[in-house]
Amino acid sequence: MKPQLSDRWLFWGPTLIWASTWHVILYQLDSSVPVLNSVAWRFALAAVLLLALARWRGESLRLPLSAHVLMLATGIVQYSGNYWSVYEAERHIPSGLVAVLFSLMVFGNALSGRLFFGQRVTSRFLLAASGGVLGVVMIFWPEIAATGARPNAALGLGLGLLAVLAACIGNVLTLTLTRRGLALVPILAWSMGYGAVFLMLLALGTGVGLRFDSSLPYLLSLLYLAVFGSVTAFVLYFKLAQRQGPARAALTGVVIPVIALAISALLEGWQPTLLSLAGMGLCLASLYAATRK
């Protein structure tokens, strides 16, 4: 029997990884490579690594045609539309507001879990999740308050909400495939591969082209985002969603900003305020309230 990771590891693994990617992505944005290309290279490399992992685990890569239809949709929605919308949204609104929008995924996943998988959540969970979202709002309040001064704030807000919707739909599609008895790693491999190809075709069709940066910071950040931010984090996240449901898995979005800002304080000179510290405390307290037995 294969040893299984505990739910605690499945939760904190992707949480810590995705929190660190907030900083690592800066090395991608500082390069001359367009966002379409950077996201495409990230998921193309991740897809190759997942295919190799599936073969090493003895899992078949030959899946039914009906599964490929859903994996193609997942790739376009979650691994291209979602990430592209996030990058584009941050051109028009503060990253803090994007973090707030993604913390709302806990409610989107709770609703989709109820509608598509019959998974109920308690009122205590929803109340605690609301506290977590409020904590995220408190953390980023100065950025949020200044959003209205930006000329294209409405466009950025729309793109951010589109990214959250895409992520929720991608979760439903992936979990639907796993509930058919298909192995998770091949599903992720094909989905990310389809997403990468879609982004490459989009870049070529829009005249962006295919560009790459061979500098060490870009290569190392790309490797980290592919190996940890894509392969490791998504495998752990969806295993958690399989066990505890998509709503519980989405609680990662409440804690990620807290850890990301702690990293930012260490590496980027971010200085917390009393309001942000109170928000961080509320996020952690809400997580405890939502997950305690």
Backbone as CSV, one residue per row, in Angstrom:
resi,resn,N_x,N_y,N_z,CA_x,CA_y,CA_z,C_x,C_y,C_z
1,MET,0.840,-1.203,0.000,0.000,0.000,0.000,0.874,1.251,0.000
2,LYS,0.550,2.204,-0.879,1.328,3.418,-0.960,1.040,4.321,0.245
3,PRO,2.069,4.896,0.845,1.824,5.823,1.960,1.086,7.063,1.482
4,GLN,0.138,7.524,2.289,-0.662,8.689,1.913,-0.278,9.886,2.765
5,LEU,-0.230,11.054,2.128,0.023,12.285,2.857,-1.212,12.657,3.661
6,SER,-0.993,13.240,4.818,-2.108,13.676,5.644,-2.768,14.892,5.015
7,ASP,-4.003,15.160,5.431,-4.713,16.334,4.924,-3.969,17.614,5.268
8,ARG,-3.281,17.604,6.390,-2.527,18.802,6.795,-1.435,19.109,5.782
9,TRP,-0.715,18.076,5.337,0.330,18.276,4.324,-0.283,18.707,3.001
10,LEU,-1.421,18.126,2.662,-2.083,18.466,1.397,-2.560,19.919,1.396
11,PHE,-2.882,20.446,2.577,-3.310,21.841,2.654,-2.120,22.797,2.663
12,TRP,-1.170,22.553,3.552,-0.074,23.508,3.716,0.945,23.444,2.591
13,GLY,1.034,22.318,1.891,1.967,22.217,0.765,1.672,23.261,-0.307
14,PRO,0.479,23.204,-0.951,0.176,24.205,-1.979,0.069,25.620,-1.425
15,THR,-0.376,25.749,-0.171,-0.491,27.090,0.417,0.870,27.773,0.482
16,LEU,1.859,27.077,1.022,3.203,27.654,1.142,3.830,27.892,-0.234
17,ILE,3.606,26.956,-1.145,4.199,27.098,-2.480,3.590,28.288,-3.211
18,TRP,2.264,28.351,-3.257,1.622,29.445,-4.003,1.879,30.801,-3.353
19,ALA,2.045,30.813,-2.035,2.399,32.076,-1.380,3.782,32.548,-1.836
20,SER,4.704,31.617,-2.004,6.055,31.984,-2.447,6.082,32.403,-3.913
21,THR,5.130,31.905,-4.712,5.139,32.256,-6.138,4.808,33.726,-6.365
22,TRP,4.151,34.377,-5.407,3.895,35.812,-5.554,5.206,36.569,-5.758
23,HIS,6.227,36.157,-5.028,7.533,36.812,-5.170,8.260,36.318,-6.422
24,VAL,8.191,35.020,-6.675,8.933,34.444,-7.796,8.428,34.988,-9.128
25,ILE,7.134,35.236,-9.238,6.564,35.743,-10.490,7.153,37.098,-10.866
26,LEU,7.624,37.850,-9.878,8.229,39.150,-10.163,9.406,39.023,-11.127
27,TYR,10.157,37.915,-11.025,11.298,37.712,-11.916,10.842,37.438,-13.344
28,GLN,9.625,36.913,-13.489,9.062,36.725,-14.821,8.583,38.063,-15.394
29,LEU,7.949,38.865,-14.549,7.418,40.143,-15.006,8.528,41.147,-15.317
30,ASP,9.676,40.982,-14.679,10.796,41.903,-14.913,11.521,41.628,-16.230
31,SER,11.189,40.525,-16.882,11.861,40.184,-18.139,11.130,40.818,-19.310
32,SER,11.701,40.678,-20.488,11.089,41.228,-21.705,10.129,40.240,-22.364
33,VAL,9.923,39.084,-21.745,9.053,38.053,-22.317,7.592,38.424,-22.045
34,PRO,6.722,38.437,-23.055,5.304,38.740,-22.827,4.658,37.724,-21.890
35,VAL,3.619,38.178,-21.199,2.923,37.320,-20.233,2.404,36.044,-20.894
36,LEU,1.838,36.185,-22.094,1.325,35.006,-22.799,2.399,33.933,-22.936
37,ASN,3.603,34.348,-23.250,4.697,33.393,-23.429,5.134,32.785,-22.109
38,SER,5.281,33.615,-21.087,5.766,33.114,-19.793,4.821,32.072,-19.207
39,VAL,3.519,32.342,-19.268,2.550,31.377,-18.752,2.572,30.102,-19.600
40,ALA,2.713,30.253,-20.921,2.767,29.084,-21.806,3.980,28.223,-21.500
41,TRP,5.170,28.840,-21.345,6.377,28.054,-21.042,6.227,27.343,-19.696
42,ARG,5.625,28.037,-18.739,5.447,27.450,-17.402,4.636,26.162,-17.480
43,PHE,3.493,26.214,-18.147,2.635,25.038,-18.165,3.088,23.999,-19.179
44,ALA,3.813,24.400,-20.195,4.382,23.413,-21.114,5.412,22.554,-20.384
45,LEU,6.290,23.202,-19.618,7.286,22.455,-18.847,6.607,21.596,-17.792
46,ALA,5.596,22.147,-17.124,4.878,21.381,-16.109,4.207,20.155,-16.722
47,ALA,3.630,20.303,-17.914,2.963,19.177,-18.573,3.955,18.058,-18.881
48,VAL,5.139,18.425,-19.368,6.171,17.423,-19.663,6.579,16.684,-18.395
49,LEU,6.764,17.425,-17.316,7.157,16.811,-16.049,6.058,15.886,-15.517
50,LEU,4.810,16.296,-15.665,3.700,15.458,-15.209,3.557,14.195,-16.059
51,LEU,3.795,14.326,-17.362,3.769,13.140,-18.224,4.845,12.141,-17.798
52,ALA,6.029,12.664,-17.501,7.119,11.794,-17.035,6.769,11.165,-15.690
53,LEU,6.148,11.937,-14.807,5.755,11.409,-13.501,4.712,10.304,-13.643
54,ALA,3.756,10.513,-14.549,2.725,9.495,-14.768,3.338,8.194,-15.287
55,ARG,4.271,8.306,-16.220,4.935,7.102,-16.737,5.724,6.405,-15.647
56,TRP,6.403,7.183,-14.822,7.194,6.599,-13.725,6.299,5.871,-12.726
57,ARG,5.093,6.404,-12.516,4.132,5.786,-11.588,3.361,4.638,-12.231
58,GLY,3.601,4.407,-13.523,2.914,3.325,-14.216,1.479,3.646,-14.573
59,GLU,1.135,4.936,-14.657,-0.228,5.352,-14.981,-0.355,5.580,-16.485
60,SER,-1.420,5.089,-17.054,-1.616,5.189,-18.493,-1.907,6.627,-18.910
61,LEU,-1.312,7.007,-20.022,-1.552,8.336,-20.590,-2.648,8.301,-21.650
62,ARG,-3.124,7.106,-21.961,-4.184,6.950,-22.959,-5.525,7.059,-22.254
63,LEU,-6.215,8.162,-22.473,-7.493,8.424,-21.834,-8.588,8.505,-22.892
64,PRO,-9.840,8.279,-22.508,-10.943,8.314,-23.477,-11.077,9.671,-24.159
65,LEU,-11.658,9.658,-25.355,-11.851,10.889,-26.117,-12.707,11.883,-25.337
66,SER,-13.727,11.388,-24.651,-14.593,12.270,-23.864,-13.802,12.976,-22.769
67,ALA,-12.798,12.282,-22.211,-11.945,12.897,-21.199,-11.089,13.997,-21.814
68,HIS,-10.613,13.767,-23.037,-9.790,14.778,-23.704,-10.590,16.054,-23.992
69,VAL,-11.868,15.905,-24.261,-12.708,17.087,-24.479,-12.743,17.933,-23.205
70,LEU,-12.950,17.279,-22.053,-12.985,18.008,-20.790,-11.612,18.551,-20.412
71,MET,-10.555,17.802,-20.727,-9.212,18.274,-20.402,-8.821,19.458,-21.278
72,LEU,-9.269,19.455,-22.519,-9.034,20.610,-23.391,-9.739,21.842,-22.829
73,ALA,-10.990,21.651,-22.400,-11.722,22.764,-21.795,-11.042,23.244,-20.519
74,THR,-10.549,22.302,-19.723,-9.844,22.663,-18.488,-8.589,23.455,-18.799
75,GLY,-7.836,23.013,-19.794,-6.605,23.706,-20.155,-6.863,25.127,-20.599
76,ILE,-7.910,25.302,-21.414,-8.224,26.643,-21.920,-8.747,27.532,-20.789
77,VAL,-9.589,26.968,-19.928,-10.223,27.773,-18.883,-9.269,28.040,-17.720
78,GLN,-8.687,26.961,-17.166,-7.946,27.125,-15.917,-6.482,27.496,-16.106
79,TYR,-5.805,26.855,-17.054,-4.360,27.059,-17.153,-3.955,28.079,-18.214
80,SER,-4.941,28.623,-18.918,-4.631,29.730,-19.815,-5.502,30.931,-19.479
81,GLY,-6.832,30.781,-19.555,-7.710,31.900,-19.268,-7.564,32.441,-17.862
82,ASN,-7.481,31.563,-16.884,-7.349,31.975,-15.489,-6.068,32.774,-15.264
83,TYR,-4.931,32.189,-15.626,-3.650,32.832,-15.340,-3.432,34.075,-16.198
84,TRP,-3.845,34.020,-17.433,-3.705,35.190,-18.297,-4.551,36.345,-17.758
85,SER,-5.765,36.035,-17.299,-6.638,37.076,-16.753,-6.044,37.691,-15.489
86,VAL,-5.394,36.867,-14.669,-4.779,37.389,-13.447,-3.671,38.382,-13.778
87,TYR,-2.788,37.986,-14.696,-1.685,38.875,-15.077,-2.209,40.174,-15.681
88,GLU,-3.223,40.058,-16.541,-3.771,41.247,-17.178,-4.515,42.117,-16.165
89,ALA,-5.210,41.488,-15.219,-5.939,42.248,-14.206,-4.991,43.104,-13.382
90,GLU,-3.806,42.555,-13.075,-2.851,43.277,-12.239,-2.221,44.465,-12.970
91,ARG,-2.470,44.590,-14.266,-2.040,45.798,-14.982,-2.957,46.972,-14.674
92,HIS,-4.179,46.687,-14.197,-5.182,47.734,-14.023,-5.626,47.923,-12.572
93,ILE,-5.473,46.896,-11.729,-5.860,47.020,-10.329,-4.737,46.481,-9.460
94,PRO,-4.673,46.867,-8.185,-3.603,46.384,-7.310,-3.664,44.873,-7.113
95,SER,-2.506,44.278,-6.906,-2.457,42.828,-6.684,-3.234,42.442,-5.423
96,GLY,-3.323,43.384,-4.465,-4.080,43.104,-3.251,-5.546,42.856,-3.535
97,LEU,-6.116,43.615,-4.469,-7.516,43.408,-4.818,-7.701,42.069,-5.525
98,VAL,-6.732,41.674,-6.320,-6.788,40.354,-6.955,-6.775,39.259,-5.887
99,ALA,-5.970,39.446,-4.847,-5.916,38.476,-3.749,-7.274,38.381,-3.055
100,VAL,-7.919,39.513,-2.872,-9.248,39.514,-2.253,-10.233,38.747,-3.123
101,LEU,-10.192,38.992,-4.426,-11.103,38.295,-5.336,-10.900,36.783,-5.272
102,PHE,-9.641,36.363,-5.197,-9.384,34.926,-5.175,-9.739,34.296,-3.830
103,SER,-9.751,35.093,-2.778,-10.214,34.542,-1.505,-11.700,34.226,-1.567
104,LEU,-12.420,34.868,-2.492,-13.848,34.590,-2.673,-14.088,33.222,-3.306
105,MET,-13.025,32.590,-3.795,-13.179,31.265,-4.394,-13.766,30.259,-3.427
106,VAL,-13.574,30.496,-2.140,-14.103,29.558,-1.149,-15.621,29.453,-1.281
107,PHE,-16.275,30.579,-1.622,-17.724,30.548,-1.793,-18.110,29.965,-3.151
108,GLY,-17.329,30.292,-4.184,-17.586,29.715,-5.496,-17.421,28.206,-5.489
109,ASN,-16.388,27.736,-4.813,-16.165,26.293,-4.730,-17.216,25.609,-3.859
110,ALA,-17.661,26.305,-2.812,-18.715,25.733,-1.968,-19.998,25.558,-2.773
111,LEU,-20.320,26.565,-3.582,-21.528,26.491,-4.411,-21.407,25.412,-5.473
112,SER,-20.260,25.361,-6.164,-20.085,24.346,-7.210,-20.040,22.944,-6.615
113,GLY,-19.425,22.808,-5.432,-19.399,21.500,-4.775,-20.791,21.021,-4.416
114,ARG,-21.641,21.953,-4.005,-23.024,21.605,-3.660,-23.816,21.244,-4.903
115,LEU,-23.642,22.028,-5.987,-24.432,21.820,-7.198,-24.026,20.569,-7.956
116,PHE,-22.709,20.347,-8.091,-22.227,19.282,-8.974,-21.859,17.990,-8.242
117,PHE,-21.505,18.091,-6.967,-21.045,16.897,-6.258,-21.849,16.581,-5.003
118,GLY,-22.863,17.415,-4.717,-23.705,17.155,-3.556,-22.996,17.304,-2.227
119,GLN,-21.944,18.119,-2.174,-21.166,18.296,-0.948,-21.666,19.538,-0.208
120,ARG,-22.153,19.339,0.992,-22.677,20.450,1.782,-21.579,21.043,2.666
121,VAL,-21.733,22.311,3.002,-20.851,22.955,3.970,-21.718,23.529,5.072
122,THR,-21.171,23.590,6.272,-21.938,24.053,7.421,-21.985,25.577,7.459
123,SER,-22.929,26.098,8.195,-23.014,27.549,8.374,-21.788,28.069,9.117
124,ARG,-21.238,27.251,10.018,-20.021,27.656,10.723,-18.867,27.825,9.741
125,PHE,-18.765,26.924,8.775,-17.715,27.027,7.759,-17.881,28.309,6.948
126,LEU,-19.102,28.600,6.510,-19.335,29.801,5.705,-19.063,31.067,6.507
127,LEU,-19.432,31.052,7.796,-19.171,32.212,8.643,-17.676,32.412,8.826
128,ALA,-16.952,31.313,9.052,-15.499,31.409,9.216,-14.839,31.856,7.916
129,ALA,-15.325,31.348,6.791,-14.771,31.754,5.497,-15.008,33.239,5.252
130,SER,-16.161,33.735,5.656,-16.446,35.172,5.522,-15.465,35.993,6.352
131,GLY,-15.146,35.498,7.544,-14.148,36.168,8.369,-12.786,36.186,7.702
132,GLY,-12.443,35.091,7.025,-11.167,35.042,6.315,-11.104,36.044,5.181
133,VAL,-12.194,36.156,4.422,-12.239,37.134,3.326,-12.135,38.550,3.879
134,LEU,-12.833,38.807,4.988,-12.738,40.125,5.622,-11.300,40.410,6.056
135,GLY,-10.622,39.379,6.553,-9.219,39.554,6.938,-8.353,39.942,5.757
136,VAL,-8.583,39.316,4.610,-7.822,39.658,3.403,-8.105,41.098,2.986
137,VAL,-9.368,41.517,3.091,-9.729,42.904,2.770,-8.980,43.868,3.686
138,MET,-8.894,43.552,4.970,-8.197,44.412,5.928,-6.706,44.513,5.589
139,ILE,-6.129,43.395,5.188,-4.696,43.383,4.866,-4.396,44.353,3.720
140,PHE,-5.243,44.335,2.704,-4.965,45.104,1.486,-5.813,46.378,1.385
141,TRP,-6.379,46.826,2.496,-7.306,47.947,2.417,-6.706,49.201,1.772
142,PRO,-5.477,49.607,2.108,-4.935,50.812,1.457,-4.903,50.709,-0.062
143,GLU,-4.529,49.529,-0.589,-4.511,49.330,-2.038,-5.929,49.357,-2.609
144,ILE,-6.852,48.705,-1.901,-8.232,48.632,-2.385,-8.855,50.020,-2.415
145,ALA,-8.592,50.810,-1.375,-9.170,52.149,-1.296,-8.688,53.045,-2.427
146,ALA,-7.487,52.775,-2.933,-6.927,53.613,-4.001,-7.276,53.116,-5.395
147,THR,-8.033,52.023,-5.471,-8.329,51.427,-6.780,-9.125,52.373,-7.674
148,GLY,-10.063,53.112,-7.102,-10.923,53.979,-7.895,-10.172,55.040,-8.664
149,ALA,-8.957,55.362,-8.227,-8.183,56.398,-8.918,-7.554,55.886,-10.209
150,ARG,-7.588,54.591,-10.420,-6.989,54.016,-11.626,-7.963,54.121,-12.795
151,PRO,-7.480,54.494,-13.984,-8.381,54.747,-15.119,-9.143,53.521,-15.600
152,ASN,-8.529,52.341,-15.529,-9.173,51.131,-16.044,-9.483,50.145,-14.919
153,ALA,-9.876,50.682,-13.763,-10.137,49.829,-12.603,-11.282,48.851,-12.871
154,ALA,-12.322,49.322,-13.565,-13.464,48.451,-13.852,-13.051,47.268,-14.730
155,LEU,-12.199,47.537,-15.721,-11.702,46.457,-16.579,-10.889,45.461,-15.767
156,GLY,-10.010,45.968,-14.909,-9.206,45.086,-14.079,-10.057,44.247,-13.149
157,LEU,-11.099,44.864,-12.570,-11.994,44.128,-11.677,-12.721,43.026,-12.445
158,GLY,-13.158,43.349,-13.659,-13.833,42.346,-14.476,-12.925,41.183,-14.827
159,LEU,-11.689,41.488,-15.175,-10.736,40.426,-15.488,-10.439,39.570,-14.265
160,GLY,-10.342,40.210,-13.097,-10.096,39.456,-11.870,-11.239,38.510,-11.555
161,LEU,-12.464,38.995,-11.693,-13.626,38.136,-11.452,-13.696,37.010,-12.476
162,LEU,-13.302,37.311,-13.727,-13.265,36.283,-14.765,-12.261,35.189,-14.404
163,ALA,-11.123,35.590,-13.839,-10.110,34.620,-13.436,-10.627,33.714,-12.324
164,VAL,-11.343,34.286,-11.361,-11.905,33.491,-10.262,-12.928,32.501,-10.803
165,LEU,-13.796,32.971,-11.712,-14.803,32.095,-12.320,-14.126,30.959,-13.083
166,ALA,-13.063,31.286,-13.827,-12.339,30.262,-14.584,-11.728,29.229,-13.655
167,ALA,-11.181,29.678,-12.530,-10.583,28.746,-11.581,-11.639,27.813,-10.992
168,CYS,-12.805,28.350,-10.661,-13.875,27.522,-10.106,-14.357,26.486,-11.123
169,ILE,-14.507,26.911,-12.381,-14.931,25.980,-13.428,-13.868,24.909,-13.645
170,GLY,-12.592,25.321,-13.654,-11.505,24.354,-13.813,-11.496,23.325,-12.711
171,ASN,-11.781,23.738,-11.480,-11.862,22.788,-10.370,-12.953,21.754,-10.605
172,VAL,-14.122,22.216,-11.051,-15.238,21.305,-11.298,-14.879,20.296,-12.392
173,LEU,-14.277,20.781,-13.478,-13.926,19.893,-14.586,-12.907,18.836,-14.158
174,THR,-11.882,19.247,-13.425,-10.853,18.298,-12.994,-11.428,17.260,-12.039
175,LEU,-12.213,17.705,-11.058,-12.791,16.762,-10.094,-13.812,15.843,-10.763
176,THR,-14.506,16.351,-11.795,-15.426,15.487,-12.545,-14.674,14.343,-13.202
177,LEU,-13.505,14.629,-13.761,-12.705,13.589,-14.407,-12.177,12.581,-13.383
178,THR,-11.728,13.049,-12.236,-11.215,12.115,-11.225,-12.336,11.238,-10.680
179,ARG,-13.552,11.765,-10.632,-14.675,10.969,-10.139,-15.094,9.889,-11.140
180,ARG,-14.573,9.988,-12.338,-14.799,8.914,-13.323,-13.787,7.796,-13.162
181,GLY,-12.912,7.915,-12.183,-11.916,6.884,-11.934,-10.612,7.092,-12.661
182,LEU,-10.436,8.233,-13.311,-9.200,8.522,-14.031,-8.146,9.053,-13.065
183,ALA,-6.883,8.726,-13.332,-5.787,9.143,-12.455,-5.561,10.647,-12.560
184,LEU,-5.239,11.260,-11.434,-5.103,12.719,-11.378,-3.918,13.227,-12.182
185,VAL,-2.754,12.593,-12.063,-1.541,13.117,-12.705,-1.680,13.173,-14.230
186,PRO,-2.145,12.122,-14.909,-2.346,12.246,-16.364,-3.369,13.321,-16.735
187,ILE,-4.415,13.482,-15.915,-5.407,14.525,-16.185,-4.744,15.902,-16.168
188,LEU,-3.942,16.152,-15.138,-3.256,17.445,-15.032,-2.249,17.627,-16.164
189,ALA,-1.564,16.551,-16.535,-0.564,16.635,-17.604,-1.215,17.067,-18.915
190,TRP,-2.268,16.387,-19.303,-2.940,16.731,-20.547,-3.573,18.127,-20.475
191,SER,-4.201,18.450,-19.349,-4.871,19.749,-19.213,-3.878,20.900,-19.329
192,MET,-2.755,20.790,-18.622,-1.744,21.858,-18.687,-1.117,21.924,-20.069
193,GLY,-0.940,20.767,-20.694,-0.398,20.749,-22.049,-1.320,21.450,-23.031
194,TYR,-2.620,21.158,-22.938,-3.588,21.828,-23.807,-3.593,23.331,-23.536
195,GLY,-3.510,23.717,-22.268,-3.488,25.135,-21.928,-2.280,25.839,-22.509
196,ALA,-1.117,25.181,-22.438,0.109,25.773,-22.980,0.022,25.941,-24.493
197,VAL,-0.473,24.921,-25.189,-0.610,25.004,-26.657,-1.583,26.108,-27.037
198,PHE,-2.685,26.230,-26.291,-3.664,27.282,-26.578,-3.023,28.662,-26.439
199,LEU,-2.219,28.863,-25.397,-1.559,30.152,-25.192,-0.542,30.435,-26.293
200,MET,0.170,29.415,-26.741,1.133,29.596,-27.826,0.423,30.001,-29.119
201,LEU,-0.681,29.320,-29.429,-1.438,29.655,-30.630,-2.018,31.065,-30.525
202,LEU,-2.471,31.428,-29.327,-3.006,32.770,-29.119,-1.918,33.821,-29.304
203,ALA,-0.713,33.530,-28.792,0.398,34.472,-28.941,0.774,34.649,-30.408
204,LEU,0.773,33.551,-31.144,1.100,33.636,-32.573,-0.004,34.353,-33.337
205,GLY,-1.267,34.065,-32.984,-2.387,34.663,-33.702,-2.545,36.148,-33.450
206,THR,-2.108,36.615,-32.287,-2.239,38.038,-31.951,-0.983,38.833,-32.274
207,GLY,0.015,38.180,-32.852,1.229,38.886,-33.228,2.250,39.039,-32.120
208,VAL,1.981,38.468,-30.959,2.939,38.542,-29.844,4.184,37.726,-30.161
209,GLY,3.975,36.580,-30.825,5.089,35.702,-31.159,5.512,34.844,-29.985
210,LEU,6.557,34.080,-30.183,7.089,33.217,-29.130,8.477,33.725,-28.747
211,ARG,8.569,34.261,-27.549,9.841,34.816,-27.082,10.248,34.139,-25.780
212,PHE,11.557,34.147,-25.554,12.103,33.462,-24.373,13.255,34.290,-23.824
213,ASP,13.563,34.079,-22.565,14.651,34.791,-21.903,15.588,33.749,-21.290
214,SER,16.824,33.737,-21.712,17.779,32.735,-21.233,18.579,33.213,-20.019
215,SER,18.185,34.351,-19.437,18.907,34.834,-18.257,18.645,33.905,-17.077
216,LEU,19.582,33.861,-16.148,19.485,32.937,-15.013,18.263,33.223,-14.140
217,PRO,17.953,34.482,-13.784,16.758,34.723,-12.963,15.479,34.226,-13.631
218,TYR,15.360,34.432,-14.951,14.150,33.993,-15.641,14.069,32.464,-15.659
219,LEU,15.190,31.814,-15.958,15.195,30.348,-16.032,14.888,29.720,-14.680
220,LEU,15.507,30.240,-13.621,15.290,29.674,-12.286,13.855,29.900,-11.824
221,SER,13.316,31.089,-12.095,11.930,31.363,-11.696,10.961,30.500,-12.500
222,LEU,11.245,30.302,-13.783,10.398,29.438,-14.612,10.417,28.012,-14.091
223,LEU,11.600,27.522,-13.733,11.730,26.162,-13.206,10.961,26.021,-11.897
224,TYR,11.067,27.008,-11.025,10.362,26.949,-9.739,8.844,26.960,-9.955
225,LEU,8.385,27.841,-10.834,6.951,27.943,-11.074,6.391,26.672,-11.714
226,ALA,7.185,26.013,-12.542,6.719,24.785,-13.186,6.750,23.603,-12.226
227,VAL,7.898,23.404,-11.568,8.076,22.223,-10.706,7.223,22.320,-9.448
228,PHE,7.308,23.457,-8.776,6.609,23.592,-7.497,5.246,24.279,-7.660
229,GLY,5.228,25.438,-8.333,3.983,26.189,-8.443,2.917,25.518,-9.286
230,SER,3.314,24.597,-10.175,2.345,23.934,-11.046,2.223,22.445,-10.735
231,VAL,3.311,21.696,-10.874,3.243,20.247,-10.683,2.905,19.891,-9.241
232,THR,3.772,20.281,-8.319,3.601,19.875,-6.919,2.333,20.465,-6.313
233,ALA,2.146,21.775,-6.473,1.030,22.444,-5.808,-0.324,21.945,-6.308
234,PHE,-0.481,21.782,-7.625,-1.781,21.365,-8.143,-2.091,19.906,-7.808
235,VAL,-1.086,19.051,-7.802,-1.318,17.656,-7.419,-1.801,17.591,-5.975
236,LEU,-1.127,18.306,-5.070,-1.527,18.299,-3.663,-2.895,18.947,-3.479
237,TYR,-3.122,20.066,-4.155,-4.388,20.785,-4.014,-5.573,19.918,-4.436
238,PHE,-5.457,19.252,-5.584,-6.589,18.458,-6.053,-6.762,17.171,-5.255
239,LYS,-5.694,16.649,-4.688,-5.849,15.511,-3.784,-6.624,15.939,-2.539
240,LEU,-6.335,17.145,-2.052,-7.088,17.676,-0.915,-8.547,17.892,-1.298
241,ALA,-8.794,18.439,-2.485,-10.170,18.666,-2.941,-10.922,17.351,-3.104
242,GLN,-10.224,16.301,-3.536,-10.853,14.989,-3.653,-11.281,14.463,-2.289
243,ARG,-10.460,14.684,-1.288,-10.753,14.158,0.051,-11.773,15.001,0.801
244,GLN,-11.595,16.327,0.794,-12.384,17.188,1.669,-13.354,18.093,0.923
245,GLY,-13.317,18.068,-0.390,-14.222,18.904,-1.158,-13.564,20.194,-1.601
246,PRO,-14.053,20.798,-2.685,-13.427,22.000,-3.236,-13.501,23.210,-2.312
247,ALA,-14.539,23.309,-1.477,-14.654,24.470,-0.582,-13.522,24.484,0.436
248,ARG,-13.259,23.335,1.059,-12.162,23.252,2.033,-10.824,23.541,1.365
249,ALA,-10.632,23.020,0.161,-9.374,23.250,-0.548,-9.177,24.733,-0.849
250,ALA,-10.264,25.443,-1.126,-10.165,26.858,-1.472,-9.798,27.736,-0.281
251,LEU,-9.814,27.178,0.933,-9.367,27.953,2.097,-7.896,28.344,1.976
252,THR,-7.165,27.685,1.075,-5.779,28.093,0.839,-5.712,29.559,0.430
253,GLY,-6.726,30.028,-0.297,-6.735,31.407,-0.767,-6.870,32.434,0.343
254,VAL,-7.313,31.989,1.536,-7.426,32.894,2.677,-6.087,33.055,3.384
255,VAL,-5.269,32.016,3.344,-4.004,32.017,4.084,-2.831,32.464,3.213
256,ILE,-2.922,32.227,1.909,-1.815,32.560,1.007,-1.385,34.021,1.118
257,PRO,-2.317,35.013,1.143,-1.857,36.400,1.258,-1.063,36.680,2.526
258,VAL,-1.423,36.029,3.626,-0.708,36.236,4.891,0.748,35.819,4.749
259,ILE,0.975,34.626,4.197,2.337,34.117,4.057,3.092,34.892,2.986
260,ALA,2.391,35.232,1.897,3.041,35.975,0.810,3.556,37.323,1.302
261,LEU,2.786,37.981,2.142,3.217,39.285,2.646,4.336,39.151,3.678
262,ALA,4.348,38.048,4.406,5.475,37.801,5.304,6.762,37.641,4.503
263,ILE,6.678,36.945,3.362,7.826,36.813,2.468,8.211,38.167,1.897
264,SER,7.196,38.955,1.534,7.457,40.283,0.994,8.139,41.181,2.016
265,ALA,7.777,41.037,3.286,8.417,41.831,4.333,9.899,41.480,4.470
266,LEU,10.213,40.204,4.247,11.602,39.750,4.370,12.439,40.123,3.146
267,LEU,11.848,40.005,1.956,12.627,40.130,0.727,12.402,41.437,-0.031
268,GLU,11.265,42.086,0.198,10.934,43.264,-0.605,10.744,44.534,0.226
269,GLY,10.906,44.424,1.543,10.805,45.608,2.391,9.391,46.045,2.708
270,TRP,8.398,45.181,2.510,7.019,45.547,2.847,6.902,45.725,4.357
271,GLN,6.210,46.789,4.773,6.054,47.083,6.196,4.589,46.977,6.592
272,PRO,4.272,46.081,7.522,2.881,45.894,7.926,2.365,47.061,8.766
273,THR,1.059,47.261,8.692,0.383,48.242,9.533,-0.426,47.495,10.594
274,LEU,-0.963,48.234,11.545,-1.806,47.600,12.564,-3.023,46.942,11.924
275,LEU,-3.594,47.605,10.901,-4.761,47.036,10.226,-4.400,45.744,9.501
276,SER,-3.262,45.730,8.813,-2.860,44.515,8.093,-2.540,43.381,9.069
277,LEU,-1.914,43.702,10.190,-1.629,42.673,11.196,-2.925,42.103,11.776
278,ALA,-3.899,42.985,12.012,-5.197,42.510,12.503,-5.867,41.617,11.458
279,GLY,-5.741,42.002,10.190,-6.304,41.183,9.119,-5.643,39.820,9.035
280,MET,-4.331,39.784,9.195,-3.622,38.499,9.188,-4.111,37.604,10.334
281,GLY,-4.253,38.217,11.514,-4.747,37.447,12.651,-6.144,36.911,12.415
282,LEU,-7.007,37.723,11.797,-8.369,37.289,11.503,-8.369,36.147,10.493
283,CYS,-7.482,36.206,9.495,-7.381,35.125,8.508,-7.021,33.800,9.191
284,LEU,-6.035,33.834,10.052,-5.590,32.605,10.718,-6.647,32.091,11.692
285,ALA,-7.294,33.004,12.405,-8.355,32.583,13.317,-9.532,31.982,12.554
286,SER,-9.846,32.570,11.406,-10.938,32.054,10.581,-10.609,30.670,10.037
287,LEU,-9.356,30.472,9.647,-8.934,29.157,9.169,-9.124,28.115,10.265
288,TYR,-8.719,28.462,11.480,-8.880,27.525,12.607,-10.345,27.216,12.843
289,ALA,-11.180,28.268,12.814,-12.618,28.054,13.057,-13.254,27.205,11.967
290,ALA,-12.785,27.371,10.729,-13.376,26.644,9.606,-12.961,25.176,9.576
291,THR,-11.805,24.858,10.114,-11.269,23.497,9.959,-11.298,22.677,11.249
292,ARG,-11.562,23.317,12.383,-11.551,22.521,13.623,-12.723,21.558,13.615
293,LYS,-12.539,20.443,14.329,-13.587,19.424,14.359,-14.684,19.830,15.335
